Amino acid sequence: MTLAGSPRGLRTFALPIGLLVLSLVALALYRGIGGDDSFLRNLSIINNGKPNEASVHENYQPTNTKAPPPKYKPTPTFAAPSVTDPFPLLSKSTATPPPIPEYNVPRPGLHREYGLSYTPPLFIGFTRQWPMLLQCVVGYLTAGWPPESIYVVENTGVQDSNAKGKLTLQNPFYLDHAILRKLGVNVIQTPVLLTFSQMQNFFLNIALSRSWPYYFYSHQDVLVFSFEDGPDTLERDGDREWFFYDEKDEADIMRPAAAGQPGYRTIYENCLRELNQTLEREERWAFRWFQYDHLTLVNRAALDAVGGWDSLMPYYGSDCDMNARLEMDGWTMRYRRVGIINDVSTVMENLAALYRDPNVVPRFIDPNPDFAPKDQSKEVQIEESKEGQNETDKEPSKDGQEVKADGKRNETVNGTDNMNIARSIEYFRELVNVGNEMGAYKYRDKKNSRNSWQNSQHGGVGEPYYYNPEGFAASFWILAEAGREVFRQKWGHRECNLVEETALKLEDQWLVEKDWE
């Protein structure tokens, strides 16, 4: 080492002195910043650029040694079983979805046949319980909804953890982006975890930014079918009294053509037709509910007119508030029928059944069953019930052919295509029966069972953005009750139906005294 311009003696000692100084500095840094290697642990060059795997909380010890130890809640004696993959076929990296029934494949450009310049999107919001979401999406696809117009809105609050595959199936917030891509649907991610009303405003914002004046949204806990077997007269728990414009309209809706027959329409085509008819018949309309809001058609202009959803009512109460404001402002909301919609809390054991896989027997499982002795489990009760139905579901006819209990015959149809349709519809009847059982099972105890599915996953400890599932559920109900209180204070009324029960006007928000003691 040569120092230009330095005296010869200084140059002689420069190298050892420099090395000594560097050594002392390194030692001082090590001791001063912490002899516990926290300084070195934070250097990116350690461990090939990977952070130390030991997390901070593992080494944490409370500093307040005088405080009493925490009193922990009792450990639950019963926990829901582990979640299983409801569609194992798609889990293989090279697998592709099976074909849907040919008569449900949407015609290219179908929206243009109904006077629409774009394909209205279907938003499906997701926060928890991947099996339930996957069942919902597959149900829409196999019923004939085009995948490119479905937008799954990931509202989990886990940032990019799902997109990068960092969560596991047992985590309540797990969502498989790869499988959704295989199915051909779109995924939009919210920037943070949103409440129900905030997510509705998020749908509104997306529609505004993409110049979509109309859109559909669906809850994830539904199972839908098209009218493949023709008229369906069963009244389901989620149904309301249908609205008809006239007798012709009623006949057309309540007596639909079956698959393979002239005039057959899928649930998707019926939704497009409903939008077309609504635009022709009414100018000031807001919602078209196809089983309350389990599947809904939205007019963006109506929501814009009343200021969107009230984000300060997180969950319950927000729909009462929105519907009242729309009605006070002169916008219509009607119950219309476009297909079979079941509000469910359970998941089919194998979703390949929705693709009419003859090797799969349609049946469902409860992801969060009530505690019961093993020999009296819900699965056993369901199977016993189904076995009993199998004995009475078919009746012999005079000509020797089987007749279903609903009066529909297993007819022999000439021609290969008709034979395929007939076999598919036979399987479809089994699916509808199972779907009906799933809907009835959800409403078996309306107070305690309708939302039980939301608590069925308890894994994910140690994964990114982990949140205690019991804590999440408890927080949900705290916020839900807070929203109800906001509604009561905002309108001075406790019940939902403001228009029929009060003389309130749109401008009365937050200006009236409460009307109860």
C-alpha positions in Angstrom: 0.0 0.0 0.0 1.5 3.4 -1.0 0.3 6.8 0.1 1.5 9.3 -2.5 3.1 12.4 -1.0 3.3 10.9 2.6 6.6 10.7 4.5 8.4 7.3 4.2 7.8 6.4 8.0 4.1 7.1 7.8 3.8 4.9 4.8 5.5 2.1 6.6 3.0 2.0 9.5 -0.2 2.9 7.5 -1.2 -0.6 6.6 -1.1 -2.2 10.1 -2.7 0.9 11.7 -5.5 0.8 9.2 -6.2 -2.8 9.8 -6.3 -2.3 13.5 -8.7 0.6 13.2 -11.1 -1.4 11.1 -11.0 -4.3 13.6 -11.8 -2.0 16.5 -14.7 -0.4 14.5 -16.2 -3.8 13.7 -15.9 -4.9 17.3 -17.5 -1.7 18.6 -20.4 -2.1 16.1 -21.0 -5.7 17.2 -20.9 -4.8 20.9 -22.7 -1.5 20.6 -25.6 -2.6 18.4 -26.0 -5.8 20.3 -24.0 -8.8 21.2 -27.1 -10.9 20.5 -26.4 -10.8 16.7 -29.4 -8.6 15.9 -27.2 -6.4 13.8 -25.8 -9.3 11.7 -29.2 -10.9 11.6 -30.6 -7.9 9.7 -28.0 -7.9 7.1 -29.3 -9.1 3.7 -26.1 -11.0 2.9 -26.7 -13.4 5.8 -28.3 -16.7 5.0 -28.1 -16.1 1.2 -30.3 -13.1 1.4 -33.1 -14.8 3.4 -34.3 -13.5 6.7 -33.6 -15.5 9.8 -36.5 -17.9 10.2 -36.9 -17.3 13.9 -39.7 -14.8 14.4 -39.5 -12.0 16.9 -42.4 -13.1 19.1 -40.7 -16.5 19.7 -38.0 -14.8 21.7 -40.2 -12.2 23.4 -40.6 -12.3 27.1 -43.0 -9.9 29.0 -41.0 -7.1 30.7 -43.7 -6.6 33.4 -42.8 -9.4 35.8 -45.2 -8.1 38.5 -48.4 -8.5 36.4 -50.4 -11.6 36.9 -50.2 -14.2 34.1 -52.9 -14.1 31.4 -56.0 -16.2 32.1 -56.6 -18.2 28.9 -60.0 -19.2 27.6 -60.9 -22.9 27.7 -59.7 -25.0 24.8 -62.6 -26.1 22.6 -63.5 -29.7 23.1 -64.8 -30.1 19.6 -63.4 -28.6 16.4 -64.6 -28.8 12.8 -62.8 -31.5 10.7 -60.0 -30.5 8.4 -61.1 -29.1 5.1 -60.7 -31.4 2.1 -60.1 -30.4 -1.5 -63.6 -30.3 -3.1 -62.2 -30.6 -6.7 -59.2 -32.9 -6.6 -59.2 -33.2 -10.4 -58.1 -29.6 -10.8 -55.3 -29.8 -8.2 -53.1 -31.6 -10.7 -50.8 -29.0 -12.4 -51.7 -30.3 -15.9 -55.4 -30.8 -15.4 -58.1 -28.8 -17.2 -61.7 -28.5 -16.3 -64.1 -31.1 -17.8 -66.6 -29.9 -20.5 -69.9 -28.5 -19.3 -73.1 -29.8 -20.8 -73.2 -28.8 -24.4 -76.6 -27.1 -24.2 -75.3 -24.8 -21.5 -72.3 -23.5 -23.5 -73.0 -19.8 -24.0 -73.3 -18.7 -27.6 -70.5 -16.2 -28.7 -71.7 -12.7 -28.5 -74.9 -13.6 -26.7 -75.1 -10.2 -25.0 -75.5 -8.6 -28.4 -78.6 -10.6 -29.1 -80.1 -8.7 -26.2 -79.1 -5.3 -27.3 -76.1 -5.0 -25.0 -72.8 -3.5 -26.2 -70.7 -5.4 -23.5 -70.9 -8.5 -21.4 -72.2 -7.4 -18.0 -69.8 -8.7 -15.3 -70.7 -10.9 -12.4 -68.9 -10.0 -9.2 -68.5 -12.7 -6.6 -67.0 -11.4 -3.3 -64.8 -13.7 -1.3 -63.3 -13.3 2.2 -63.3 -16.8 3.8 -63.9 -20.5 3.0 -62.4 -21.4 -0.4 -64.4 -24.6 -0.9 -67.7 -22.6 -0.7 -66.4 -20.1 -3.3 -65.1 -22.8 -5.6 -68.5 -24.5 -5.5 -70.3 -21.2 -6.3 -68.0 -20.5 -9.3 -68.2 -24.0 -10.7 -72.0 -23.8 -10.3 -72.3 -20.7 -12.4 -69.9 -22.1 -15.0 -71.7 -25.4 -15.5 -75.0 -23.6 -15.6 -73.8 -21.7 -18.6 -72.3 -18.4 -17.3 -69.3 -17.4 -19.4 -66.1 -17.6 -17.3 -64.6 -14.4 -18.8 -67.4 -12.3 -17.4 -67.0 -13.7 -13.8 -64.9 -11.5 -11.5 -63.9 -13.1 -8.2 -63.2 -10.2 -5.8 -60.6 -11.4 -3.3 -61.4 -9.5 -0.1 -59.1 -11.3 2.3 -56.8 -8.6 3.6 -53.7 -10.9 3.1 -52.1 -8.7 0.4 -50.3 -10.9 -2.1 -50.1 -14.0 0.1 -52.7 -16.0 -2.0 -51.3 -14.8 -5.4 -47.9 -16.1 -4.4 -49.2 -19.3 -2.9 -48.1 -18.6 0.7 -51.3 -19.8 2.4 -52.6 -23.4 2.9 -56.0 -24.9 2.5 -56.8 -25.0 6.2 -56.4 -21.2 6.4 -59.8 -19.5 6.3 -58.5 -16.8 3.9 -56.9 -19.3 1.4 -57.8 -18.8 -2.2 -56.2 -20.7 -5.1 -55.5 -18.3 -8.0 -54.1 -21.1 -10.2 -57.4 -23.0 -10.1 -59.4 -19.9 -10.8 -57.2 -19.2 -13.8 -57.8 -22.8 -15.1 -61.5 -22.1 -14.8 -61.0 -19.0 -16.9 -62.4 -16.5 -14.4 -60.9 -13.1 -13.4 -59.6 -12.2 -10.0 -59.6 -8.7 -8.6 -58.0 -8.0 -5.2 -59.2 -5.3 -2.8 -56.4 -3.3 -1.4 -57.5 -4.0 2.2 -60.1 -6.1 4.0 -63.5 -4.5 3.3 -66.8 -4.9 5.0 -69.9 -5.9 3.1 -71.0 -2.3 2.4 -67.5 -1.2 1.5 -67.2 -4.1 -0.9 -70.5 -3.1 -2.6 -69.0 0.3 -3.1 -65.9 -1.4 -4.5 -68.1 -3.1 -7.1 -69.6 0.2 -7.9 -66.1 1.8 -8.3 -64.9 -0.9 -10.6 -68.0 -0.6 -12.7 -67.5 3.2 -12.9 -63.8 2.9 -13.8 -64.6 0.5 -16.6 -67.7 2.3 -17.8 -70.1 -0.6 -17.0 -73.6 0.9 -16.4 -75.0 -2.4 -15.2 -73.5 -5.4 -13.4 -74.5 -8.5 -11.5 -73.2 -9.6 -8.1 -73.5 -12.9 -6.2 -72.9 -14.1 -2.7 -70.4 -17.0 -2.5 -72.7 -19.3 -0.5 -75.1 -20.1 -3.3 -75.5 -23.0 -5.7 -77.2 -22.2 -9.0 -78.7 -24.2 -11.8 -80.4 -23.4 -15.1 -83.9 -24.8 -15.8 -82.5 -27.8 -17.6 -85.5 -29.9 -16.6 -88.1 -27.3 -17.5 -90.5 -25.8 -14.9 -89.4 -25.9 -11.2 -92.1 -25.2 -8.7 -90.3 -25.8 -5.5 -90.5 -22.8 -3.1 -87.1 -22.5 -1.4 -86.3 -20.8 1.9 -84.6 -17.8 0.2 -87.4 -17.2 -2.3 -89.7 -14.2 -2.2 -92.9 -13.6 -4.0 -92.0 -13.2 -7.7 -93.0 -10.1 -9.6 -94.6 -10.4 -13.1 -95.5 -7.6 -15.5 -98.5 -9.6 -16.9 -99.8 -13.1 -17.5 -97.7 -13.6 -20.6 -94.6 -12.7 -18.6 -95.6 -15.0 -15.8 -96.2 -17.9 -18.2 -92.8 -17.4 -19.9 -90.9 -17.3 -16.6 -92.7 -20.1 -14.7 -93.0 -22.5 -17.6 -89.5 -22.5 -19.2 -88.4 -24.9 -21.9 -86.2 -27.8 -20.9 -82.7 -28.4 -22.2 -82.7 -29.6 -25.8 -86.1 -28.1 -26.4 -86.8 -24.9 -28.5 -86.7 -21.8 -26.4 -84.4 -23.3 -23.7 -82.4 -20.5 -21.9 -79.6 -20.8 -19.3 -79.6 -18.8 -16.2 -77.1 -16.5 -17.9 -79.3 -15.9 -20.9 -82.2 -15.3 -18.6 -80.2 -12.6 -16.8 -79.3 -10.9 -20.1 -83.0 -11.1 -21.1 -84.1 -9.6 -17.8 -81.7 -6.7 -18.2 -83.0 -6.1 -21.8 -86.6 -6.2 -20.7 -86.0 -4.0 -17.7 -84.4 -1.4 -19.8 -87.4 -1.5 -22.2 -90.1 -1.5 -19.5 -88.7 0.8 -16.8 -86.5 3.9 -16.7 -86.0 4.4 -13.0 -85.0 1.0 -11.6 -82.2 0.0 -9.1 -82.1 -3.7 -8.4 -83.5 -6.9 -9.8 -83.2 -9.6 -7.2 -83.2 -13.2 -8.3 -83.5 -14.7 -4.8 -83.3 -11.6 -2.7 -79.7 -10.4 -3.2 -78.1 -13.9 -3.5 -77.9 -13.0 -7.2 -78.6 -9.4 -8.1 -78.7 -7.1 -11.2 -77.6 -3.6 -10.4 -78.2 -0.3 -12.1 -75.2 1.9 -11.3 -77.0 5.1 -12.0 -79.5 4.4 -9.1 -76.7 3.9 -6.6 -74.9 7.0 -7.8 -78.1 9.0 -7.3 -78.4 8.1 -3.6 -74.7 8.2 -2.7 -73.8 4.5 -2.8 -73.8 2.2 0.2 -73.4 3.6 3.7 -69.9 2.4 4.5 -70.5 3.2 8.2 -73.0 0.3 8.3 -70.5 -2.6 7.9 -72.9 -5.6 7.5 -76.5 -6.0 8.7 -78.7 -3.0 8.3 -76.8 -1.7 5.3 -79.2 -3.4 2.9 -82.3 -2.0 4.8 -80.7 1.5 4.5 -79.9 1.2 0.8 -83.2 -0.2 -0.2 -85.1 2.5 1.8 -83.1 5.3 0.2 -83.6 4.0 -3.3 -87.3 3.6 -2.8 -87.6 7.0 -1.2 -85.9 8.4 -4.3 -88.3 6.6 -6.7 -86.2 3.7 -7.9 -87.8 0.3 -8.2 -86.6 -3.1 -6.9 -88.3 -6.3 -8.0 -88.0 -10.0 -7.3 -87.6 -11.9 -10.6 -86.9 -15.5 -11.5 -84.1 -16.5 -13.8 -83.0 -20.0 -12.6 -82.7 -22.3 -9.6 -80.8 -20.7 -6.7 -80.1 -22.4 -3.4 -78.7 -20.5 -0.4 -76.3 -23.1 1.1 -74.0 -23.7 4.0 -72.5 -27.0 2.8 -70.2 -28.1 0.0 -70.5 -31.0 -2.5 -68.0 -33.7 -1.7 -66.7 -33.7 -5.2 -67.4 -30.7 -7.5 -66.9 -32.9 -10.6 -70.5 -33.8 -10.0 -71.5 -30.4 -11.3 -69.9 -31.4 -14.6 -72.1 -34.5 -14.7 -69.2 -36.9 -14.1 -71.0 -40.4 -14.1 -68.3 -41.7 -11.8 -69.2 -39.3 -9.0 -72.3 -39.6 -6.8 -73.6 -36.2 -5.9 -73.6 -35.7 -2.2 -72.6 -32.9 0.2 -70.7 -32.6 3.5 -71.0 -30.0 6.3 -67.7 -28.2 6.7 -68.7 -27.2 10.3 -71.0 -30.0 11.6 -72.7 -29.7 15.0 -71.1 -31.8 17.6 -72.8 -35.2 17.9 -71.8 -38.8 18.8 -70.0 -40.5 15.9 -72.9 -42.8 15.1 -75.3 -39.9 15.1 -73.2 -37.5 13.0 -74.8 -35.3 10.4 -73.2 -37.2 7.6 -74.8 -40.4 8.8 -78.2 -38.7 9.1 -77.9 -37.3 5.6 -77.0 -40.7 4.1 -79.8 -42.4 6.0 -82.2 -39.8 4.7 -80.9 -40.2 1.1 -81.2 -44.0 1.3 -84.8 -43.6 2.4 -85.5 -41.3 -0.5 -83.9 -43.7 -3.0 -86.6 -46.3 -2.0 -89.5 -43.9 -2.7 -88.0 -41.7 -5.3 -89.1 -43.9 -8.2 -92.4 -45.5 -9.0 -93.1 -48.2 -11.5 -95.4 -47.2 -14.3 -97.9 -49.2 -16.2 -95.6 -49.6 -19.2 -92.7 -50.7 -17.1 -90.7 -47.5 -17.3 -89.6 -45.7 -14.2 -91.3 -42.6 -13.2 -89.8 -40.1 -10.9 -91.7 -39.1 -7.8 -92.2 -35.7 -9.3 -94.1 -37.3 -12.2 -91.3 -37.1 -14.8 -90.6 -40.2 -16.8 -87.2 -41.6 -17.7 -88.1 -41.5 -21.4 -86.1 -43.2 -24.1 -85.1 -40.6 -26.7 -84.1 -41.4 -30.2 -80.8 -40.0 -31.6 -77.4 -39.8 -30.0 -77.6 -36.1 -29.0 -81.0 -36.6 -27.5 -79.8 -39.7 -25.6 -76.9 -37.6 -24.2 -79.3 -34.8 -23.2 -81.6 -37.3 -21.5 -78.7 -38.9 -19.5 -77.5 -35.5 -18.5 -80.9 -34.4 -17.4 -81.3 -37.6 -15.3 -78.1 -36.7 -13.6 -79.2 -33.1 -13.3 -82.3 -34.2 -11.3 -80.0 -35.8 -8.8 -78.0 -32.6 -8.6 -81.1 -30.5 -8.0 -82.3 -32.9 -5.3 -79.0 -32.6 -3.5 -79.0 -28.8 -4.0 -82.5 -28.7 -2.4 -81.3 -30.8 0.5 -78.3 -28.4 1.0 -80.7 -25.4 1.1 -83.0 -27.1 3.5 -80.1 -28.1 5.7 -78.9 -24.5 5.9 -82.3 -23.3 7.1 -82.9 -26.2 9.5 -82.1 -23.8 12.4 -82.3 -20.3 11.0 -80.9 -18.7 14.2 -77.7 -20.8 14.5 -77.1 -22.7 11.3 -77.2 -20.2 8.4 -73.7 -18.7 9.0 -72.1 -21.8 10.6 -70.1 -22.4 7.4 -68.1 -19.2 8.0 -66.4 -20.8 11.1 -65.3 -24.0 9.5 -61.6 -23.4 8.9 -59.2 -22.9 11.8 -55.7 -23.3 10.3 -53.1 -21.0 9.1 -51.1 -20.4 12.3 -47.8 -18.8 11.5 -48.8 -18.0 7.9 -48.7 -14.4 6.6 -51.4 -12.1 7.9 -52.7 -14.8 10.2 -55.8 -13.7 12.2 -57.3 -15.9 14.9 -60.5 -17.4 13.3 -62.6 -17.2 16.5 -61.5 -13.6 17.0 -62.4 -12.8 13.4 -65.9 -14.3 13.9 -66.4 -12.4 17.1 -65.3 -9.1 15.6 -67.7 -9.7 12.7 -70.7 -9.9 15.0 -69.5 -6.9 17.0 -69.3 -4.8 13.8 -72.7 -6.2 12.6 -74.4 -5.0 15.8 -72.6 -1.7 15.5 -74.1 -1.3 12.0 -77.6 -2.0 13.3 -77.1 0.7 15.9 -75.9 3.2 13.2 -79.1 2.3 11.2 -81.3 3.0 14.3 -79.6 6.3 15.1 -79.6 7.4 11.4 -83.3 6.9 10.9 -84.8 7.0 14.4 -86.4 3.6 13.8 -85.4 0.1 14.7 -87.1 -2.0 12.0 -85.9 -2.6 8.4 -88.9 -1.6 6.4 -88.7 2.2 6.7 -91.0 3.0 3.7 -94.0 1.0 4.9 -93.6 1.6 8.6 -92.7 5.3 8.7 -93.3 8.7 7.0 -89.6 9.3 6.6 -88.1 11.0 3.6 -84.7 10.8 2.1 -83.6 14.1 3.5 -84.5 13.0 7.1 -81.3 11.0 7.6 -79.8 11.8 11.0 -82.4 14.5 11.7 -85.1 12.7 13.6 -85.6 11.5 17.1 -86.0 7.8 17.8 -89.6 6.6 17.6 -89.4 4.0 20.3 -89.2 4.1 24.1 
